[in-house]
């Protein structure tokens, strides 16, 4: 017999509900990753727990780009429907939408800078703190990656300089050896020439001795 269908309803037991949420959340994130890899699709997944904790997944594109693309697409669909039903007032709707978006971005920016926090609840402050922690982790990871690349580049340059110095030192030694051999050969030739001149001077006839007349 097959497994019977389980009725979907809220789990009353708090511990069982938390365990089920953790298992289903992990499976949901795994499925989102699989569909993004297998189907080459851009996937954005956002999950808030009952405590307000944020869990998210996005493909190589960042979450903001995917959400912005979704917003453009959904807005285009709404605009198409509105154009068919109410062709007038599109510019005012566009203005209101852009103004609301700018206001939201400015508000989020102030929150990220630690300003205007009085209007936020405890859960919203916790979510903001978690977002900042996540951003800091990404920034620190990128910084460490760049530092590691810089260190590797400096090590490669240092190795190349050491190899170049070793080659130059070898060339200098070989040149000094060549110069020393040339000087030694020249000194030997001079000594040989000096010995030849000395032998020649011994072979030349000696002048006669003066005769002494003793009276």
Buried (B, 14 or more C-beta within 10 A) or exposed (E): EEEEEEEEEEEEEEEEEBEEBEEEBEEBBEEBBEEBEEEEEBBBBEBEEEEEEEBBBBBEEEBEBBEEEEEEEEBEEEBEEBEEEEEEEEEEBEEEBEEEEEEEEEEEEEBEEEEEEEEEEEEEEBBBEEBEEEEEEEEEEEEEEEEEEEEEEEEEEEEEEEEEEEEEEEEEEEEEEEEEEEEEEEEEEEEEEEEEEEEEEEEEEEEEEEEEEEE
